Amino acid sequence: MDDTTTALDPVLRGRVLESIGTLLPRVLRRELTEIPENACLFDDLGLTSAGTLELILELEEALDVQVDVEEIGEDDLRSVASLADFVAGHTITED
């Protein structure tokens, strides 16, 4: 079985989206009433590059996963959905 495919785990993606919704207000240090999947992290939500790193570290801790951030690109940080796709498709398993 080849584990190098970038198939997204829909369950993990759902957990990532839920965690982003919980963690983003803490990282941004302000209330967010609703966070649509298509919200732009930088333009709509005001996330900074430092905030992005903090959010990914918080996601790793909350979901008990390790994310391969070496592969992250600008497009992966464009929206809530693209970040969830990236995290769900780039976790590193320790086995």
N, C-alpha and C positions, 0 to 999 in steps of 0.2 A: 504494500500500500504506500502510495506516495503522498507525503504530508506537505510537499512544497507548493501545492496549489493554493491559490488565494481565495478559496471558497470561504464565504462568510458564515459564521455560526449565527443563525438568526436569534437563538436564545441569548447568546453572549451580546449580540448587537442590541437587543432589547434592554439587557441589563446595563450596557454602556450608556444608552440614551437616558435611561432612568437615573443613572448616577450623574450624568452631565447635568440633568435638571436639578439634582440635589446639590451638587458641588459648585456649579457655576456661580450662584449667588454668593457663596462663601468666598470664592476666589476673587470675584469682582467687588466684594464687600458692599453689596447693595441688594435690595429686594428685586426679584424678577417675577412678574405675575405669570407670564407664559413664555415658554421658550420653544418656538416652532422649529421643526427639523431643518427648515430651509433658512433659518436665521444665520446671517453672516457673523462669524465670531468676532471679527475685528470691527467691521463697519456698523453692524446693527447692535452688537452687544458691548462693544468697547473693550474687548480683550486685548491685552498687550502680549508681546513675545514672552516676557517674564511670566505673565499670567497663564500663557499657554503651557509653559513648562510646569508651573505649579498645578494646573488642572490635570495634566497627564500623570504627574506623580501622585496626585490625590486619587485619580482613577485607578492606578495600579494598586494602591493600598486598599481602596474600597472594594475592588473586584478580586483582589488577591491574584493578580496577573502581572506579567512583565511585558512591556511593550517595546518592540524593536524600533526605537526612535531614529536609528541611523537611516531608515528608509523613508522617513516622513518628508513630504514635500509641501510646497505652498498650496497646491490644490487640496491636499488632505486637511488643511486648516481653514478652508474657505467657509464651511458651514458646520452646524451641529451634526447634520447627517453625514457629511464627508469625514468628520473626525470620528464619529461612531463606526463608520465603515472601516476606517484605517485601524482603529484600536481592535475591532473584532477580527480583522484579517491579519494583524501583525503581532499577535501575542507569542511570546516565547515560552515554550513549556520546558520545565526542568525535570528531565527524567533520565 
